[in-house]
Amino acid sequence: MAFKKDTVAGTMIFIISLSLVCSFMITGTAEILKERKLAKKRDEIQQFVLRAANVDISNGDFRELFAERVTPKMVNLDSGEYVAQENLLDFDDRMAAINPDSSSKPKKDTAKIKTRADNIRIFEVRDESGSLSSVVMPIYGKGLWSMIYGYLAVKPDLNTVENIIFYEHGETPGIADFVTDPQWTDLWKGKQLFDKQGKIAIKVVKGGAKEGDIHGVDGVSGATRTGVGIQRAVEFWFGVEGFQTFLKQFAQAEAKS
């Protein structure tokens, strides 16, 4: 029997068929865009981590450098122990921080983050000989107007700052641009996070740190609140509710190896 497209049934069949074709096209396009978005995020994370670890990415493929030198790991902040997790570069840390099933409220929220993910992704970075060169950890906290996101890398002594970078913020343009200015972030290099008693001691000093101050970083005039926010973020993430338990266990494991 011939198909009559000018009938009601024919019109309905045509509409349903067209809808199915469009649905398949939209679904396929969404999957392609999703994968492209994930790939872009992976690339950004790899570059940020390598920069934080002071690995030169100007020559060669940063993806190859990352694969050769960096090992991502998941850490439970309460226990300080590693947690098994697949596809770590695709881990959505921000979603984990707001999901009630994977986060908790800090007892002392100095960074003003409201909730903190129970499991955090960190990165062990090794030099060309395979020796540990730094550990890169994510940090974030409230500045004057916005959350400031970055990475801080510590040297193998787990106290000396290798480098710090910030990659996202919504602070006042022109005034808080120092956050991403290498001339300011370079001031962190070589500073000590903890004092001799093991207490967090790093400070952003209004008016400038004194010469020889191993814990002080120069503040920036006109952006005091932003600087204080960064200091509090570092204090939180390297305190008892942040990476402190992990760092103690990591130091013990390295000493035995």
Backbone hydrogen bonds, N-H to C=O, Kabsch-Sander energy under -0.5 kcal/mol:
donor,donor_aa,acceptor,acceptor_aa,energy
4,K,2,A,-0.5
5,K,3,F,-0.8
7,T,4,K,-1.2
11,T,7,T,-2.3
12,M,8,V,-2.3
13,I,9,A,-2.5
14,F,10,G,-2.3
15,I,11,T,-2.4
16,I,12,M,-2.7
17,S,13,I,-2.5
18,L,14,F,-2.4
19,S,15,I,-2.4
20,L,16,I,-2.3
21,V,17,S,-2.1
22,C,18,L,-2.5
23,S,19,S,-2.4
24,F,20,L,-2.4
25,M,21,V,-2.1
26,I,22,C,-2.6
27,T,23,S,-2.6
28,G,24,F,-2.4
29,T,25,M,-2.4
30,A,26,I,-2.6
31,E,27,T,-2.1
32,I,28,G,-2.0
33,L,29,T,-2.6
34,K,30,A,-2.4
35,E,31,E,-2.2
36,R,32,I,-2.1
37,K,33,L,-2.3
38,L,34,K,-2.3
39,A,35,E,-2.5
40,K,36,R,-2.2
41,K,37,K,-2.1
42,R,38,L,-2.5
43,D,39,A,-2.2
44,E,40,K,-2.2
45,I,41,K,-2.6
46,Q,42,R,-2.5
47,Q,43,D,-2.3
48,F,44,E,-2.7
49,V,45,I,-2.6
50,L,46,Q,-2.2
51,R,47,Q,-2.4
52,A,48,F,-2.6
53,A,49,V,-1.8
54,N,51,R,-1.6
55,V,50,L,-2.9
56,D,54,N,-0.6
62,F,60,G,-0.6
65,L,61,D,-2.1
66,F,62,F,-2.6
67,A,63,R,-2.4
68,E,64,E,-2.2
69,R,65,L,-2.5
70,V,66,F,-2.6
71,T,124,E,-2.6
73,K,122,I,-2.7
74,M,83,V,-0.6
75,V,120,I,-2.9
76,N,81,E,-3.0
77,L,75,V,-0.7
77,L,118,D,-2.5
80,G,76,N,-2.8
83,V,74,M,-2.6
90,D,87,N,-1.6
91,F,88,L,-1.4
93,D,91,F,-1.2
96,A,92,D,-2.1
97,A,93,D,-1.4
98,I,94,R,-0.7
98,I,95,M,-0.8
99,N,95,M,-1.5
102,S,99,N,-1.8
103,S,99,N,-0.5
104,S,116,R,-2.1
110,T,108,K,-2.0
112,K,109,D,-1.0
115,T,113,I,-2.5
116,R,104,S,-2.9
118,D,102,S,-2.6
119,N,102,S,-0.5
120,I,75,V,-2.9
122,I,73,K,-3.1
123,F,136,V,-2.2
124,E,71,T,-2.5
125,V,123,F,-0.5
125,V,134,S,-2.9
126,R,69,R,-2.6
127,D,131,S,-2.7
130,G,127,D,-1.7
133,S,125,V,-3.1
134,S,125,V,-1.8
135,V,154,V,-2.2
136,V,123,F,-3.0
137,M,152,L,-2.6
139,I,150,G,-2.4
141,G,148,I,-1.4
142,K,111,A,-2.7
143,G,146,S,-3.7
148,I,141,G,-3.0
149,Y,147,M,-0.5
149,Y,168,E,-2.7
150,G,139,I,-2.6
151,Y,165,I,-2.2
152,L,137,M,-2.8
153,A,163,N,-2.8
154,V,135,V,-2.4
155,K,160,T,-2.8
158,L,155,K,-3.0
161,V,191,K,-2.8
162,E,153,A,-3.1
163,N,153,A,-1.3
165,I,151,Y,-2.4
167,Y,149,Y,-2.0
168,E,149,Y,-1.3
175,I,172,T,-0.9
176,A,172,T,-2.9
179,V,176,A,-1.8
180,T,177,D,-1.4
181,D,178,F,-1.2
184,W,181,D,-1.6
185,T,181,D,-2.3
186,D,182,P,-2.3
187,L,184,W,-1.4
188,W,185,T,-1.4
189,K,186,D,-0.9
190,G,161,V,-3.0
191,K,188,W,-2.2
192,Q,214,I,-3.3
193,L,159,N,-2.4
195,D,199,K,-2.6
198,G,195,D,-1.9
201,A,193,L,-3.7
202,I,193,L,-1.3
203,K,215,H,-2.7
205,V,203,K,-0.7
205,V,217,V,-3.1
206,K,204,V,-0.6
208,G,205,V,-1.9
213,D,210,K,-2.1
214,I,212,G,-0.8
217,V,203,K,-2.6
219,G,205,V,-2.8
223,A,220,V,-2.0
227,G,223,A,-2.1
228,V,224,T,-2.6
229,G,225,R,-2.1
230,I,226,T,-2.0
231,Q,227,G,-2.4
232,R,228,V,-2.6
233,A,229,G,-2.0
234,V,230,I,-2.3
235,E,231,Q,-2.6
236,F,232,R,-2.5
237,W,233,A,-2.7
238,F,234,V,-1.8
239,G,236,F,-1.7
242,G,239,G,-1.3
243,F,237,W,-3.6
244,Q,239,G,-1.8
247,L,243,F,-2.9
248,K,244,Q,-2.0
249,Q,245,T,-1.9
250,F,246,F,-3.0
251,A,247,L,-2.4
252,Q,248,K,-1.8
253,A,249,Q,-2.2
254,E,250,F,-2.5
255,A,251,A,-2.0
256,K,252,Q,-1.3
257,S,253,A,-1.2
